[in-house]
Amino acid sequence: MARVTVEKAVKKIGNRFDLVILAAKRARQIQIRGKIPLLSEKNDKTTILALREIEKGLINKKIINNYEKNNLEEKLKSIDLNNY
């Protein structure tokens, strides 16, 4: 089982509540959306990978928000509004 201390990650993000949200979003990107982890996996679960990426400063709120914005824009472009 991987042990992760989140003190450094909390300092990077600001508070532990935002850290939980950010780590969950990043873990979903890796697990469901097929995004490639920025660190080697070492058999870690996606949540641990996400926390490690945040701790190292590889992922932050701005990066996640930009990804979500771009993803939403792509989905909106693919919707055919003529069918509604």
PyMOL Python script that loads the backbone (N, CA, C, O; Angstrom):
from pymol import cmd

cmd.read_pdbstr("""\
ATOM      1  N   MET A   1       0.844  -1.173   0.000  1.00  0.00           N
ATOM      2  CA  MET A   1       0.000   0.000   0.000  1.00  0.00           C
ATOM      3  C   MET A   1       0.894   1.242   0.000  1.00  0.00           C
ATOM      4  O   MET A   1       1.862   1.324   0.756  1.00  0.00           O
ATOM      5  N   ALA A   2       0.566   2.173  -0.831  1.00  0.00           N
ATOM      6  CA  ALA A   2       1.357   3.399  -0.934  1.00  0.00           C
ATOM      7  C   ALA A   2       0.993   4.356   0.192  1.00  0.00           C
ATOM      8  O   ALA A   2      -0.178   4.570   0.505  1.00  0.00           O
ATOM      9  N   ARG A   3       2.019   4.914   0.780  1.00  0.00           N
ATOM     10  CA  ARG A   3       1.791   5.928   1.813  1.00  0.00           C
ATOM     11  C   ARG A   3       2.128   7.268   1.209  1.00  0.00           C
ATOM     12  O   ARG A   3       3.211   7.468   0.657  1.00  0.00           O
ATOM     13  N   VAL A   4       1.200   8.171   1.319  1.00  0.00           N
ATOM     14  CA  VAL A   4       1.404   9.501   0.769  1.00  0.00           C
ATOM     15  C   VAL A   4       1.108  10.506   1.864  1.00  0.00           C
ATOM     16  O   VAL A   4       0.043  10.476   2.481  1.00  0.00           O
ATOM     17  N   THR A   5       2.050  11.388   2.097  1.00  0.00           N
ATOM     18  CA  THR A   5       1.762  12.503   2.986  1.00  0.00           C
ATOM     19  C   THR A   5       1.359  13.662   2.097  1.00  0.00           C
ATOM     20  O   THR A   5       2.004  13.933   1.084  1.00  0.00           O
ATOM     21  N   VAL A   6       0.313  14.330   2.470  1.00  0.00           N
ATOM     22  CA  VAL A   6      -0.251  15.343   1.582  1.00  0.00           C
ATOM     23  C   VAL A   6       0.082  16.768   2.007  1.00  0.00           C
ATOM     24  O   VAL A   6      -0.444  17.719   1.428  1.00  0.00           O
ATOM     25  N   GLU A   7       0.933  16.932   2.994  1.00  0.00           N
ATOM     26  CA  GLU A   7       1.234  18.283   3.466  1.00  0.00           C
ATOM     27  C   GLU A   7       1.776  19.175   2.352  1.00  0.00           C
ATOM     28  O   GLU A   7       1.359  20.326   2.215  1.00  0.00           O
ATOM     29  N   LYS A   8       2.707  18.644   1.556  1.00  0.00           N
ATOM     30  CA  LYS A   8       3.275  19.439   0.460  1.00  0.00           C
ATOM     31  C   LYS A   8       2.217  19.753  -0.586  1.00  0.00           C
ATOM     32  O   LYS A   8       2.170  20.861  -1.120  1.00  0.00           O
ATOM     33  N   ALA A   9       1.374  18.778  -0.873  1.00  0.00           N
ATOM     34  CA  ALA A   9       0.314  18.992  -1.861  1.00  0.00           C
ATOM     35  C   ALA A   9      -0.686  20.031  -1.361  1.00  0.00           C
ATOM     36  O   ALA A   9      -1.154  20.862  -2.140  1.00  0.00           O
ATOM     37  N   VAL A  10      -1.015  19.993  -0.079  1.00  0.00           N
ATOM     38  CA  VAL A  10      -1.934  20.987   0.491  1.00  0.00           C
ATOM     39  C   VAL A  10      -1.331  22.380   0.373  1.00  0.00           C
ATOM     40  O   VAL A  10      -2.034  23.334   0.040  1.00  0.00           O
ATOM     41  N   LYS A  11      -0.044  22.503   0.641  1.00  0.00           N
ATOM     42  CA  LYS A  11       0.612  23.810   0.522  1.00  0.00           C
ATOM     43  C   LYS A  11       0.571  24.323  -0.908  1.00  0.00           C
ATOM     44  O   LYS A  11       0.428  25.525  -1.134  1.00  0.00           O
ATOM     45  N   LYS A  12       0.696  23.419  -1.876  1.00  0.00           N
ATOM     46  CA  LYS A  12       0.659  23.825  -3.288  1.00  0.00           C
ATOM     47  C   LYS A  12      -0.731  24.318  -3.690  1.00  0.00           C
ATOM     48  O   LYS A  12      -0.853  25.271  -4.459  1.00  0.00           O
ATOM     49  N   ILE A  13      -1.777  23.673  -3.173  1.00  0.00           N
ATOM     50  CA  ILE A  13      -3.147  23.968  -3.594  1.00  0.00           C
ATOM     51  C   ILE A  13      -3.803  25.026  -2.715  1.00  0.00           C
ATOM     52  O   ILE A  13      -4.563  25.858  -3.212  1.00  0.00           O
ATOM     53  N   GLY A  14      -3.525  25.003  -1.446  1.00  0.00           N
ATOM     54  CA  GLY A  14      -4.103  26.011  -0.566  1.00  0.00           C
ATOM     55  C   GLY A  14      -4.854  25.425   0.609  1.00  0.00           C
ATOM     56  O   GLY A  14      -4.672  25.861   1.745  1.00  0.00           O
ATOM     57  N   ASN A  15      -5.703  24.430   0.344  1.00  0.00           N
ATOM     58  CA  ASN A  15      -6.401  23.766   1.445  1.00  0.00           C
ATOM     59  C   ASN A  15      -6.737  22.332   1.045  1.00  0.00           C
ATOM     60  O   ASN A  15      -6.738  21.987  -0.136  1.00  0.00           O
ATOM     61  N   ARG A  16      -7.017  21.522   2.027  1.00  0.00           N
ATOM     62  CA  ARG A  16      -7.194  20.089   1.765  1.00  0.00           C
ATOM     63  C   ARG A  16      -8.481  19.774   1.012  1.00  0.00           C
ATOM     64  O   ARG A  16      -8.571  18.749   0.335  1.00  0.00           O
ATOM     65  N   PHE A  17      -9.478  20.652   1.127  1.00  0.00           N
ATOM     66  CA  PHE A  17     -10.734  20.406   0.425  1.00  0.00           C
ATOM     67  C   PHE A  17     -10.556  20.580  -1.083  1.00  0.00           C
ATOM     68  O   PHE A  17     -11.030  19.760  -1.870  1.00  0.00           O
ATOM     69  N   ASP A  18      -9.874  21.649  -1.477  1.00  0.00           N
ATOM     70  CA  ASP A  18      -9.569  21.841  -2.895  1.00  0.00           C
ATOM     71  C   ASP A  18      -8.637  20.747  -3.402  1.00  0.00           C
ATOM     72  O   ASP A  18      -8.735  20.327  -4.555  1.00  0.00           O
ATOM     73  N   LEU A  19      -7.744  20.292  -2.550  1.00  0.00           N
ATOM     74  CA  LEU A  19      -6.831  19.211  -2.931  1.00  0.00           C
ATOM     75  C   LEU A  19      -7.607  17.940  -3.259  1.00  0.00           C
ATOM     76  O   LEU A  19      -7.310  17.269  -4.248  1.00  0.00           O
ATOM     77  N   VAL A  20      -8.587  17.610  -2.445  1.00  0.00           N
ATOM     78  CA  VAL A  20      -9.392  16.408  -2.683  1.00  0.00           C
ATOM     79  C   VAL A  20     -10.109  16.509  -4.028  1.00  0.00           C
ATOM     80  O   VAL A  20     -10.119  15.552  -4.802  1.00  0.00           O
ATOM     81  N   ILE A  21     -10.703  17.660  -4.301  1.00  0.00           N
ATOM     82  CA  ILE A  21     -11.427  17.844  -5.561  1.00  0.00           C
ATOM     83  C   ILE A  21     -10.470  17.746  -6.745  1.00  0.00           C
ATOM     84  O   ILE A  21     -10.754  17.067  -7.732  1.00  0.00           O
ATOM     85  N   LEU A  22      -9.351  18.422  -6.637  1.00  0.00           N
ATOM     86  CA  LEU A  22      -8.373  18.427  -7.725  1.00  0.00           C
ATOM     87  C   LEU A  22      -7.802  17.027  -7.974  1.00  0.00           C
ATOM     88  O   LEU A  22      -7.678  16.596  -9.120  1.00  0.00           O
ATOM     89  N   ALA A  23      -7.460  16.330  -6.904  1.00  0.00           N
ATOM     90  CA  ALA A  23      -6.912  14.974  -7.044  1.00  0.00           C
ATOM     91  C   ALA A  23      -7.951  14.029  -7.648  1.00  0.00           C
ATOM     92  O   ALA A  23      -7.608  13.172  -8.463  1.00  0.00           O
ATOM     93  N   ALA A  24      -9.205  14.178  -7.260  1.00  0.00           N
ATOM     94  CA  ALA A  24     -10.265  13.329  -7.815  1.00  0.00           C
ATOM     95  C   ALA A  24     -10.438  13.586  -9.309  1.00  0.00           C
ATOM     96  O   ALA A  24     -10.590  12.650 -10.093  1.00  0.00           O
ATOM     97  N   LYS A  25     -10.416  14.851  -9.694  1.00  0.00           N
ATOM     98  CA  LYS A  25     -10.546  15.188 -11.118  1.00  0.00           C
ATOM     99  C   LYS A  25      -9.386  14.614 -11.921  1.00  0.00           C
ATOM    100  O   LYS A  25      -9.583  14.057 -13.001  1.00  0.00           O
ATOM    101  N   ARG A  26      -8.185  14.753 -11.393  1.00  0.00           N
ATOM    102  CA  ARG A  26      -7.003  14.240 -12.100  1.00  0.00           C
ATOM    103  C   ARG A  26      -7.034  12.716 -12.175  1.00  0.00           C
ATOM    104  O   ARG A  26      -6.703  12.137 -13.210  1.00  0.00           O
ATOM    105  N   ALA A  27      -7.429  12.068 -11.085  1.00  0.00           N
ATOM    106  CA  ALA A  27      -7.510  10.606 -11.083  1.00  0.00           C
ATOM    107  C   ALA A  27      -8.513  10.124 -12.130  1.00  0.00           C
ATOM    108  O   ALA A  27      -8.267   9.129 -12.811  1.00  0.00           O
ATOM    109  N   ARG A  28      -9.644  10.827 -12.262  1.00  0.00           N
ATOM    110  CA  ARG A  28     -10.629  10.472 -13.290  1.00  0.00           C
ATOM    111  C   ARG A  28     -10.058  10.649 -14.690  1.00  0.00           C
ATOM    112  O   ARG A  28     -10.316   9.839 -15.580  1.00  0.00           O
ATOM    113  N   GLN A  29      -9.282  11.711 -14.883  1.00  0.00           N
ATOM    114  CA  GLN A  29      -8.654  11.920 -16.193  1.00  0.00           C
ATOM    115  C   GLN A  29      -7.775  10.728 -16.565  1.00  0.00           C
ATOM    116  O   GLN A  29      -7.801  10.251 -17.700  1.00  0.00           O
ATOM    117  N   ILE A  30      -7.010  10.265 -15.606  1.00  0.00           N
ATOM    118  CA  ILE A  30      -6.089   9.153 -15.864  1.00  0.00           C
ATOM    119  C   ILE A  30      -6.857   7.849 -16.059  1.00  0.00           C
ATOM    120  O   ILE A  30      -6.596   7.102 -17.002  1.00  0.00           O
ATOM    121  N   GLN A  31      -7.801   7.583 -15.165  1.00  0.00           N
ATOM    122  CA  GLN A  31      -8.477   6.291 -15.157  1.00  0.00           C
ATOM    123  C   GLN A  31      -9.537   6.167 -16.244  1.00  0.00           C
ATOM    124  O   GLN A  31      -9.592   5.149 -16.935  1.00  0.00           O
ATOM    125  N   ILE A  32     -10.367   7.170 -16.407  1.00  0.00           N
ATOM    126  CA  ILE A  32     -11.511   7.058 -17.307  1.00  0.00           C
ATOM    127  C   ILE A  32     -11.229   7.656 -18.679  1.00  0.00           C
ATOM    128  O   ILE A  32     -11.600   7.080 -19.702  1.00  0.00           O
ATOM    129  N   ARG A  33     -10.583   8.792 -18.700  1.00  0.00           N
ATOM    130  CA  ARG A  33     -10.397   9.502 -19.964  1.00  0.00           C
ATOM    131  C   ARG A  33      -9.094   9.153 -20.672  1.00  0.00           C
ATOM    132  O   ARG A  33      -8.822   9.661 -21.759  1.00  0.00           O
ATOM    133  N   GLY A  34      -8.289   8.291 -20.062  1.00  0.00           N
ATOM    134  CA  GLY A  34      -7.094   7.795 -20.725  1.00  0.00           C
ATOM    135  C   GLY A  34      -5.930   8.770 -20.793  1.00  0.00           C
ATOM    136  O   GLY A  34      -5.035   8.595 -21.621  1.00  0.00           O
ATOM    137  N   LYS A  35      -5.918   9.787 -19.948  1.00  0.00           N
ATOM    138  CA  LYS A  35      -4.783  10.709 -19.928  1.00  0.00           C
ATOM    139  C   LYS A  35      -3.566   9.971 -19.376  1.00  0.00           C
ATOM    140  O   LYS A  35      -3.685   9.141 -18.474  1.00  0.00           O
ATOM    141  N   ILE A  36      -2.417  10.278 -19.918  1.00  0.00           N
ATOM    142  CA  ILE A  36      -1.181   9.610 -19.509  1.00  0.00           C
ATOM    143  C   ILE A  36      -0.648  10.255 -18.230  1.00  0.00           C
ATOM    144  O   ILE A  36      -0.535  11.479 -18.157  1.00  0.00           O
ATOM    145  N   PRO A  37      -0.318   9.442 -17.217  1.00  0.00           N
ATOM    146  CA  PRO A  37       0.264   9.994 -15.987  1.00  0.00           C
ATOM    147  C   PRO A  37       1.590  10.694 -16.279  1.00  0.00           C
ATOM    148  O   PRO A  37       2.341  10.274 -17.158  1.00  0.00           O
ATOM    149  N   LEU A  38       1.867  11.750 -15.544  1.00  0.00           N
ATOM    150  CA  LEU A  38       3.090  12.519 -15.732  1.00  0.00           C
ATOM    151  C   LEU A  38       4.261  11.951 -14.938  1.00  0.00           C
ATOM    152  O   LEU A  38       5.396  12.397 -15.103  1.00  0.00           O
ATOM    153  N   LEU A  39       3.995  10.982 -14.086  1.00  0.00           N
ATOM    154  CA  LEU A  39       5.024  10.292 -13.305  1.00  0.00           C
ATOM    155  C   LEU A  39       4.933   8.795 -13.586  1.00  0.00           C
ATOM    156  O   LEU A  39       3.906   8.305 -14.055  1.00  0.00           O
ATOM    157  N   SER A  40       6.008   8.079 -13.298  1.00  0.00           N
ATOM    158  CA  SER A  40       5.950   6.628 -13.490  1.00  0.00           C
ATOM    159  C   SER A  40       4.972   6.025 -12.490  1.00  0.00           C
ATOM    160  O   SER A  40       4.851   6.499 -11.361  1.00  0.00           O
ATOM    161  N   GLU A  41       4.286   4.990 -12.912  1.00  0.00           N
ATOM    162  CA  GLU A  41       3.163   4.468 -12.140  1.00  0.00           C
ATOM    163  C   GLU A  41       3.547   3.665 -10.906  1.00  0.00           C
ATOM    164  O   GLU A  41       2.907   3.824  -9.866  1.00  0.00           O
ATOM    165  N   LYS A  42       4.541   2.827 -10.972  1.00  0.00           N
ATOM    166  CA  LYS A  42       4.970   2.003  -9.831  1.00  0.00           C
ATOM    167  C   LYS A  42       3.801   1.241  -9.199  1.00  0.00           C
ATOM    168  O   LYS A  42       3.778   1.046  -7.983  1.00  0.00           O
ATOM    169  N   ASN A  43       2.844   0.814 -10.002  1.00  0.00           N
ATOM    170  CA  ASN A  43       1.660   0.094  -9.523  1.00  0.00           C
ATOM    171  C   ASN A  43       0.809   0.904  -8.556  1.00  0.00           C
ATOM    172  O   ASN A  43       0.058   0.332  -7.765  1.00  0.00           O
ATOM    173  N   ASP A  44       0.914   2.217  -8.609  1.00  0.00           N
ATOM    174  CA  ASP A  44       0.080   3.074  -7.765  1.00  0.00           C
ATOM    175  C   ASP A  44      -1.308   3.218  -8.371  1.00  0.00           C
ATOM    176  O   ASP A  44      -1.481   3.163  -9.589  1.00  0.00           O
ATOM    177  N   LYS A  45      -2.281   3.400  -7.511  1.00  0.00           N
ATOM    178  CA  LYS A  45      -3.631   3.692  -7.986  1.00  0.00           C
ATOM    179  C   LYS A  45      -3.659   5.121  -8.513  1.00  0.00           C
ATOM    180  O   LYS A  45      -2.770   5.923  -8.226  1.00  0.00           O
ATOM    181  N   THR A  46      -4.685   5.420  -9.283  1.00  0.00           N
ATOM    182  CA  THR A  46      -4.756   6.736  -9.924  1.00  0.00           C
ATOM    183  C   THR A  46      -4.843   7.876  -8.914  1.00  0.00           C
ATOM    184  O   THR A  46      -4.333   8.967  -9.172  1.00  0.00           O
ATOM    185  N   THR A  47      -5.473   7.643  -7.783  1.00  0.00           N
ATOM    186  CA  THR A  47      -5.546   8.707  -6.778  1.00  0.00           C
ATOM    187  C   THR A  47      -4.166   9.038  -6.217  1.00  0.00           C
ATOM    188  O   THR A  47      -3.848  10.203  -5.980  1.00  0.00           O
ATOM    189  N   ILE A  48      -3.360   8.021  -6.009  1.00  0.00           N
ATOM    190  CA  ILE A  48      -2.000   8.237  -5.511  1.00  0.00           C
ATOM    191  C   ILE A  48      -1.166   8.952  -6.563  1.00  0.00           C
ATOM    192  O   ILE A  48      -0.406   9.867  -6.247  1.00  0.00           O
ATOM    193  N   LEU A  49      -1.310   8.528  -7.819  1.00  0.00           N
ATOM    194  CA  LEU A  49      -0.603   9.214  -8.907  1.00  0.00           C
ATOM    195  C   LEU A  49      -0.981  10.688  -8.955  1.00  0.00           C
ATOM    196  O   LEU A  49      -0.120  11.558  -9.091  1.00  0.00           O
ATOM    197  N   ALA A  50      -2.270  10.957  -8.842  1.00  0.00           N
ATOM    198  CA  ALA A  50      -2.745  12.342  -8.887  1.00  0.00           C
ATOM    199  C   ALA A  50      -2.144  13.163  -7.748  1.00  0.00           C
ATOM    200  O   ALA A  50      -1.690  14.287  -7.967  1.00  0.00           O
ATOM    201  N   LEU A  51      -2.138  12.617  -6.554  1.00  0.00           N
ATOM    202  CA  LEU A  51      -1.566  13.333  -5.409  1.00  0.00           C
ATOM    203  C   LEU A  51      -0.071  13.579  -5.597  1.00  0.00           C
ATOM    204  O   LEU A  51       0.433  14.650  -5.261  1.00  0.00           O
ATOM    205  N   ARG A  52       0.624  12.599  -6.128  1.00  0.00           N
ATOM    206  CA  ARG A  52       2.065  12.771  -6.362  1.00  0.00           C
ATOM    207  C   ARG A  52       2.329  13.841  -7.424  1.00  0.00           C
ATOM    208  O   ARG A  52       3.258  14.637  -7.287  1.00  0.00           O
ATOM    209  N   GLU A  53       1.516  13.858  -8.475  1.00  0.00           N
ATOM    210  CA  GLU A  53       1.666  14.876  -9.519  1.00  0.00           C
ATOM    211  C   GLU A  53       1.424  16.275  -8.955  1.00  0.00           C
ATOM    212  O   GLU A  53       2.139  17.219  -9.289  1.00  0.00           O
ATOM    213  N   ILE A  54       0.425  16.398  -8.112  1.00  0.00           N
ATOM    214  CA  ILE A  54       0.124  17.691  -7.494  1.00  0.00           C
ATOM    215  C   ILE A  54       1.265  18.108  -6.575  1.00  0.00           C
ATOM    216  O   ILE A  54       1.702  19.259  -6.596  1.00  0.00           O
ATOM    217  N   GLU A  55       1.740  17.172  -5.775  1.00  0.00           N
ATOM    218  CA  GLU A  55       2.830  17.451  -4.841  1.00  0.00           C
ATOM    219  C   GLU A  55       4.087  17.941  -5.570  1.00  0.00           C
ATOM    220  O   GLU A  55       4.784  18.833  -5.087  1.00  0.00           O
ATOM    221  N   LYS A  56       4.366  17.352  -6.729  1.00  0.00           N
ATOM    222  CA  LYS A  56       5.552  17.737  -7.508  1.00  0.00           C
ATOM    223  C   LYS A  56       5.330  19.018  -8.313  1.00  0.00           C
ATOM    224  O   LYS A  56       6.259  19.528  -8.938  1.00  0.00           O
ATOM    225  N   GLY A  57       4.095  19.539  -8.299  1.00  0.00           N
ATOM    226  CA  GLY A  57       3.809  20.767  -9.040  1.00  0.00           C
ATOM    227  C   GLY A  57       3.534  20.546 -10.516  1.00  0.00           C
ATOM    228  O   GLY A  57       3.516  21.501 -11.292  1.00  0.00           O
ATOM    229  N   LEU A  58       3.317  19.297 -10.914  1.00  0.00           N
ATOM    230  CA  LEU A  58       3.050  18.983 -12.319  1.00  0.00           C
ATOM    231  C   LEU A  58       1.599  19.256 -12.707  1.00  0.00           C
ATOM    232  O   LEU A  58       1.294  19.493 -13.876  1.00  0.00           O
ATOM    233  N   ILE A  59       0.715  19.221 -11.724  1.00  0.00           N
ATOM    234  CA  ILE A  59      -0.713  19.467 -11.936  1.00  0.00           C
ATOM    235  C   ILE A  59      -1.156  20.519 -10.936  1.00  0.00           C
ATOM    236  O   ILE A  59      -0.776  20.484  -9.765  1.00  0.00           O
ATOM    237  N   ASN A  60      -1.973  21.465 -11.420  1.00  0.00           N
ATOM    238  CA  ASN A  60      -2.541  22.482 -10.533  1.00  0.00           C
ATOM    239  C   ASN A  60      -3.953  22.822 -11.000  1.00  0.00           C
ATOM    240  O   ASN A  60      -4.439  22.262 -11.983  1.00  0.00           O
ATOM    241  N   LYS A  61      -4.606  23.737 -10.295  1.00  0.00           N
ATOM    242  CA  LYS A  61      -5.992  24.093 -10.623  1.00  0.00           C
ATOM    243  C   LYS A  61      -6.116  24.612 -12.046  1.00  0.00           C
ATOM    244  O   LYS A  61      -7.054  24.259 -12.760  1.00  0.00           O
ATOM    245  N   LYS A  62      -5.181  25.441 -12.454  1.00  0.00           N
ATOM    246  CA  LYS A  62      -5.251  26.047 -13.783  1.00  0.00           C
ATOM    247  C   LYS A  62      -5.190  24.979 -14.879  1.00  0.00           C
ATOM    248  O   LYS A  62      -5.951  25.036 -15.845  1.00  0.00           O
ATOM    249  N   ILE A  63      -4.307  24.029 -14.733  1.00  0.00           N
ATOM    250  CA  ILE A  63      -4.171  22.960 -15.731  1.00  0.00           C
ATOM    251  C   ILE A  63      -5.454  22.139 -15.822  1.00  0.00           C
ATOM    252  O   ILE A  63      -5.937  21.855 -16.918  1.00  0.00           O
ATOM    253  N   ILE A  64      -5.999  21.762 -14.678  1.00  0.00           N
ATOM    254  CA  ILE A  64      -7.233  20.963 -14.662  1.00  0.00           C
ATOM    255  C   ILE A  64      -8.389  21.762 -15.247  1.00  0.00           C
ATOM    256  O   ILE A  64      -9.164  21.232 -16.043  1.00  0.00           O
ATOM    257  N   ASN A  65      -8.516  23.035 -14.861  1.00  0.00           N
ATOM    258  CA  ASN A  65      -9.607  23.863 -15.374  1.00  0.00           C
ATOM    259  C   ASN A  65      -9.502  24.056 -16.880  1.00  0.00           C
ATOM    260  O   ASN A  65     -10.517  24.026 -17.576  1.00  0.00           O
ATOM    261  N   ASN A  66      -8.287  24.254 -17.397  1.00  0.00           N
ATOM    262  CA  ASN A  66      -8.105  24.386 -18.846  1.00  0.00           C
ATOM    263  C   ASN A  66      -8.498  23.104 -19.566  1.00  0.00           C
ATOM    264  O   ASN A  66      -9.141  23.151 -20.615  1.00  0.00           O
ATOM    265  N   TYR A  67      -8.117  21.966 -19.010  1.00  0.00           N
ATOM    266  CA  TYR A  67      -8.480  20.687 -19.617  1.00  0.00           C
ATOM    267  C   TYR A  67      -9.996  20.534 -19.657  1.00  0.00           C
ATOM    268  O   TYR A  67     -10.554  20.138 -20.681  1.00  0.00           O
ATOM    269  N   GLU A  68     -10.667  20.846 -18.542  1.00  0.00           N
ATOM    270  CA  GLU A  68     -12.121  20.711 -18.490  1.00  0.00           C
ATOM    271  C   GLU A  68     -12.799  21.663 -19.467  1.00  0.00           C
ATOM    272  O   GLU A  68     -13.779  21.297 -20.115  1.00  0.00           O
ATOM    273  N   LYS A  69     -12.281  22.877 -19.573  1.00  0.00           N
ATOM    274  CA  LYS A  69     -12.844  23.858 -20.506  1.00  0.00           C
ATOM    275  C   LYS A  69     -12.704  23.361 -21.941  1.00  0.00           C
ATOM    276  O   LYS A  69     -13.666  23.403 -22.708  1.00  0.00           O
ATOM    277  N   ASN A  70     -11.513  22.891 -22.306  1.00  0.00           N
ATOM    278  CA  ASN A  70     -11.286  22.383 -23.660  1.00  0.00           C
ATOM    279  C   ASN A  70     -12.147  21.157 -23.948  1.00  0.00           C
ATOM    280  O   ASN A  70     -12.682  21.011 -25.047  1.00  0.00           O
ATOM    281  N   ASN A  71     -12.278  20.288 -22.968  1.00  0.00           N
ATOM    282  CA  ASN A  71     -13.091  19.087 -23.122  1.00  0.00           C
ATOM    283  C   ASN A  71     -14.554  19.464 -23.343  1.00  0.00           C
ATOM    284  O   ASN A  71     -15.228  18.866 -24.182  1.00  0.00           O
ATOM    285  N   LEU A  72     -15.046  20.448 -22.598  1.00  0.00           N
ATOM    286  CA  LEU A  72     -16.426  20.901 -22.742  1.00  0.00           C
ATOM    287  C   LEU A  72     -16.644  21.537 -24.108  1.00  0.00           C
ATOM    288  O   LEU A  72     -17.665  21.297 -24.751  1.00  0.00           O
ATOM    289  N   GLU A  73     -15.688  22.346 -24.552  1.00  0.00           N
ATOM    290  CA  GLU A  73     -15.804  22.979 -25.861  1.00  0.00           C
ATOM    291  C   GLU A  73     -15.860  21.936 -26.972  1.00  0.00           C
ATOM    292  O   GLU A  73     -16.627  22.085 -27.923  1.00  0.00           O
ATOM    293  N   GLU A  74     -15.056  20.884 -26.860  1.00  0.00           N
ATOM    294  CA  GLU A  74     -15.076  19.813 -27.859  1.00  0.00           C
ATOM    295  C   GLU A  74     -16.425  19.111 -27.880  1.00  0.00           C
ATOM    296  O   GLU A  74     -16.950  18.798 -28.948  1.00  0.00           O
ATOM    297  N   LYS A  75     -16.986  18.863 -26.696  1.00  0.00           N
ATOM    298  CA  LYS A  75     -18.291  18.213 -26.630  1.00  0.00           C
ATOM    299  C   LYS A  75     -19.367  19.097 -27.246  1.00  0.00           C
ATOM    300  O   LYS A  75     -20.236  18.609 -27.968  1.00  0.00           O
ATOM    301  N   LEU A  76     -19.312  20.397 -26.964  1.00  0.00           N
ATOM    302  CA  LEU A  76     -20.307  21.313 -27.511  1.00  0.00           C
ATOM    303  C   LEU A  76     -20.211  21.393 -29.033  1.00  0.00           C
ATOM    304  O   LEU A  76     -21.231  21.494 -29.715  1.00  0.00           O
ATOM    305  N   LYS A  77     -19.001  21.347 -29.563  1.00  0.00           N
ATOM    306  CA  LYS A  77     -18.820  21.385 -31.016  1.00  0.00           C
ATOM    307  C   LYS A  77     -19.390  20.134 -31.679  1.00  0.00           C
ATOM    308  O   LYS A  77     -19.869  20.187 -32.812  1.00  0.00           O
ATOM    309  N   SER A  78     -19.336  19.020 -30.974  1.00  0.00           N
ATOM    310  CA  SER A  78     -19.787  17.760 -31.563  1.00  0.00           C
ATOM    311  C   SER A  78     -21.304  17.583 -31.503  1.00  0.00           C
ATOM    312  O   SER A  78     -21.847  16.684 -32.145  1.00  0.00           O
ATOM    313  N   ILE A  79     -21.988  18.426 -30.743  1.00  0.00           N
ATOM    314  CA  ILE A  79     -23.442  18.309 -30.625  1.00  0.00           C
ATOM    315  C   ILE A  79     -24.091  18.942 -31.849  1.00  0.00           C
ATOM    316  O   ILE A  79     -23.788  20.080 -32.209  1.00  0.00           O
ATOM    317  N   ASP A  80     -24.976  18.202 -32.474  1.00  0.00           N
ATOM    318  CA  ASP A  80     -25.724  18.723 -33.610  1.00  0.00           C
ATOM    319  C   ASP A  80     -27.003  19.353 -33.073  1.00  0.00           C
ATOM    320  O   ASP A  80     -27.945  18.647 -32.715  1.00  0.00           O
ATOM    321  N   LEU A  81     -27.033  20.671 -33.018  1.00  0.00           N
ATOM    322  CA  LEU A  81     -28.179  21.377 -32.451  1.00  0.00           C
ATOM    323  C   LEU A  81     -29.404  21.322 -33.354  1.00  0.00           C
ATOM    324  O   LEU A  81     -30.504  21.655 -32.912  1.00  0.00           O
ATOM    325  N   ASN A  82     -29.244  20.915 -34.592  1.00  0.00           N
ATOM    326  CA  ASN A  82     -30.385  20.816 -35.499  1.00  0.00           C
ATOM    327  C   ASN A  82     -31.337  19.695 -35.099  1.00  0.00           C
ATOM    328  O   ASN A  82     -32.497  19.688 -35.510  1.00  0.00           O
ATOM    329  N   ASN A  83     -30.856  18.755 -34.308  1.00  0.00           N
ATOM    330  CA  ASN A  83     -31.700  17.644 -33.869  1.00  0.00           C
ATOM    331  C   ASN A  83     -32.564  18.003 -32.671  1.00  0.00           C
ATOM    332  O   ASN A  83     -33.371  17.184 -32.231  1.00  0.00           O
ATOM    333  N   TYR A  84     -32.416  19.193 -32.139  1.00  0.00           N
ATOM    334  CA  TYR A  84     -33.179  19.571 -30.945  1.00  0.00           C
ATOM    335  C   TYR A  84     -34.277  20.526 -31.251  1.00  0.00           C
ATOM    336  O   TYR A  84     -35.007  20.937 -30.350  1.00  0.00           O
TER     337      TYR A  84
END
""", "prot")
cmd.dss("prot")
cmd.show_as("cartoon", "prot")
cmd.util.cbc("prot")
cmd.orient("prot")
